[in-house]
Amino acid sequence: MKLKVVIAIVWMSYGFRVAAQTNEAYWVVEGNSNKPDYTIIHYYDAQHQKIKEERIEGRFLDIRKKRTVTLLNKKLSHLTE
């Protein structure tokens, strides 16, 4: 029983460590859904260096929408080319 617990803990810690390492660029959306005055989009490269910061006034981007995610991914791929 103890061996199974130890194996599970080792496996989980390895899995989290691998998941934290990314080799892809990414974006982060910052805003307040309760007060949609603005949205800030941060674009980062694979080394976690900020590529660009974009502020959109008067709108809150809903990243639950597929179209929004697609547009952000297209912008990111354009910036990283």
N, C-alpha and C positions, 0 to 999 in steps of 0.2 A: 504494500500500500504506500509506504513512504517513498519507494522508488518511483512509483507512478507520479506522485506529487512533485518530486524533484525533477523528473523528466518534463512534466508539464510546465513547471516554472522556467526551466532552461529554454524550452521551446518557445514559450511566450515572450521571454526577454529577447531572444534572438529575432523573433518575428517583429517586435516593436522596433528594434534597432534597424532592421532592414527597411521597414516601412518609413522610418524617419529620413532615410537617405533618398533623395530624389535627384534624378539626372535631367529633369525637364524644367523649362521655364514655367512660371505660374503668375496668376493675378490675384489680387485681394481687393474686395469691394468694401468700402467704409461708408456708413451712412446711418440714419436713424429713421426707421419705418414709421415711428409715431409723429415725427416732424420732418416730412420729406422736403427740406429746403435745398439739399444738395446731395451729391454722391461723389466720393473720391475713389478713384481706381488706381491702385498701385500695381505696376508691372515689374516682375523680377526675373532675372536670368537663372540658369541652373546653379550658379554659385551664390545665390541669394543676394545679389547686388541689384539695387533698384535701377531699372532701365528708364522708367518714365512714371510720372504722377499726373493724373488727369482729373480735373474737378469739373463736374457738371452741375450747374446751378438750376434750381427749381425742379429737379427730378430725383426720384429715388429709384434705382435700378433693382428690379426683383430678379435675383439670380435663380429663383425657382423656375423661371420661364426658360424653356429650351432655346428660344430665339435669342435671349439675352446672353446666355452662355456661349452660343455659337458665335455671336458677334464679338464677344470678348476674346474668345479663342482665336478668331481670325485676326483681330488687332494684334494680339500677342505674337502670332506667327509672323505677321508683317514686321513687327519690331525686332524679332530675333533673327531675321534673314540676313 
